[in-house]
Amino acid sequence: MRGTMASTAVTIVSTLSAGGFALLGAGFADWRARRREHAAFKTESALELAGMERLVWGDDWVELQAHMERQRARMTVAGVPNELIEAFDMVSSACWHERQDNRDNDEDGGISVSLLTPRRLVYRAVRAHLLDEGGRILLQREALAAVWQALPEARE
């Protein structure tokens, strides 16, 4: 009788252990798959930043706003800090407006370096956050300081 109880206990423990390891393995595989998907999403978001270039230099305000909304949503989901998202929005809009104002005076109207430099820094900081690059906090600080200097209203 004692041998039967011991063998039953071993069977139960073995079954529970196997089931636990199977659940643990499935959970780990699911976690890894979600991490891969999130990393792919962040990489795609970083690649989409390049699409802003033609829109900032273009003439269609509505298209620029639609693309910026998409970028804001992607950056939020990817975990980019809100302050950096706002800076991205403000500097992109300011560049577009300056280009349009300059086109009224000159057919080849451009954007001043005082706006292009903060814009480049913001894009670089956003990309660093999306791609989990080292030094992203330092890049963020540098970008925000440049935006605050170029657009004092951005600090508010």
C-alpha positions in Angstrom: 0.0 0.0 0.0 2.8 2.3 0.9 4.6 1.7 -2.5 1.3 2.5 -4.3 0.9 5.8 -2.5 4.5 6.8 -3.1 4.2 6.0 -6.8 0.9 7.9 -7.1 2.6 10.9 -5.4 5.5 10.7 -7.8 3.1 10.5 -10.7 1.2 13.6 -9.5 4.3 15.6 -8.9 5.8 14.6 -12.2 2.6 15.6 -14.0 2.3 18.9 -12.2 6.0 19.7 -12.9 5.6 18.9 -16.6 2.5 21.1 -16.9 4.2 23.9 -15.0 7.3 23.8 -17.3 5.0 23.7 -20.3 3.2 26.8 -19.1 6.4 28.5 -18.2 7.8 27.7 -21.7 4.7 29.0 -23.4 4.7 32.2 -21.4 8.4 32.8 -22.2 7.8 32.2 -25.9 4.9 34.7 -25.8 7.0 37.3 -24.0 9.8 37.0 -26.5 7.4 37.3 -29.4 5.8 40.4 -28.0 9.3 41.9 -27.5 10.2 41.2 -31.1 7.0 42.7 -32.3 7.6 45.8 -30.2 11.1 46.2 -31.4 10.0 45.8 -35.0 7.3 48.5 -34.4 9.8 50.9 -33.0 12.2 50.3 -35.9 9.4 51.0 -38.4 8.5 54.1 -36.5 12.1 55.3 -36.8 12.1 54.7 -40.5 8.9 56.6 -41.0 10.6 59.7 -39.5 12.3 60.2 -42.9 8.9 60.8 -44.5 8.6 64.0 -42.5 11.4 65.6 -44.6 9.4 66.0 -47.8 6.3 67.2 -45.9 8.1 69.9 -43.9 9.5 71.3 -47.1 6.2 70.8 -49.0 3.1 72.9 -49.4 0.3 70.7 -48.0 -0.4 71.6 -44.3 -3.2 69.0 -44.0 -0.9 66.2 -45.2 1.8 67.4 -42.8 -0.6 67.4 -39.8 -2.0 63.9 -40.7 1.6 62.5 -40.9 2.5 64.2 -37.6 -0.6 62.7 -35.9 0.5 59.3 -37.0 4.0 59.9 -35.8 2.8 61.2 -32.4 0.7 58.1 -32.0 3.6 55.8 -32.9 6.0 57.6 -30.6 3.5 57.4 -27.7 3.0 53.7 -28.2 6.8 53.2 -28.5 7.4 55.1 -25.2 9.1 58.3 -26.4 8.8 60.9 -23.7 5.9 63.3 -24.1 8.1 66.4 -23.9 10.1 65.1 -26.9 6.9 64.4 -28.8 5.7 67.9 -28.2 9.1 69.4 -29.3 8.9 67.2 -32.5 5.4 68.6 -33.2 6.3 72.3 -32.5 9.6 72.4 -34.4 8.1 70.6 -37.4 5.2 73.0 -37.6 7.5 76.0 -37.1 9.7 74.8 -39.9 6.7 74.4 -42.3 5.4 77.9 -41.4 8.7 79.5 -41.9 9.1 77.9 -45.3 5.7 79.1 -46.4 6.4 82.6 -45.1 9.7 82.7 -47.0 8.1 81.4 -50.1 5.8 84.4 -50.2 8.9 86.6 -50.4 11.1 84.3 -52.5 10.2 81.5 -54.8 12.9 79.2 -53.3 12.0 80.1 -49.7 13.9 78.2 -47.2 14.1 77.4 -43.5 16.6 79.2 -41.2 19.4 77.3 -39.6 18.0 78.4 -36.2 15.1 76.1 -36.8 16.7 73.4 -38.9 19.3 72.7 -36.2 16.8 72.0 -33.4 14.7 70.0 -35.8 17.6 67.8 -36.6 18.4 67.4 -32.9 14.8 66.5 -32.1 14.6 63.9 -34.9 17.9 62.4 -33.7 16.7 62.2 -30.1 13.4 60.6 -31.1 15.2 58.1 -33.3 17.6 57.3 -30.4 14.5 56.6 -28.2 12.9 54.5 -30.8 16.0 52.4 -31.5 17.1 52.2 -27.8 20.4 53.8 -28.6 22.8 54.8 -25.9 23.0 58.4 -24.8 19.3 59.0 -25.6 18.7 61.0 -22.4 21.6 63.3 -23.3 20.3 63.7 -26.8 16.9 64.5 -25.5 18.2 67.2 -23.2 20.3 68.7 -26.0 17.3 68.7 -28.4 14.9 70.2 -25.9 17.4 73.0 -25.0 17.8 73.8 -28.7 14.0 73.9 -29.3 13.4 76.1 -26.2 16.1 78.5 -27.5 14.6 78.6 -31.0 10.9 78.6 -29.8 10.7 80.1 -26.3 6.9 79.3 -26.3 7.8 75.6 -26.4 9.0 75.8 -22.8 5.6 76.7 -21.4 
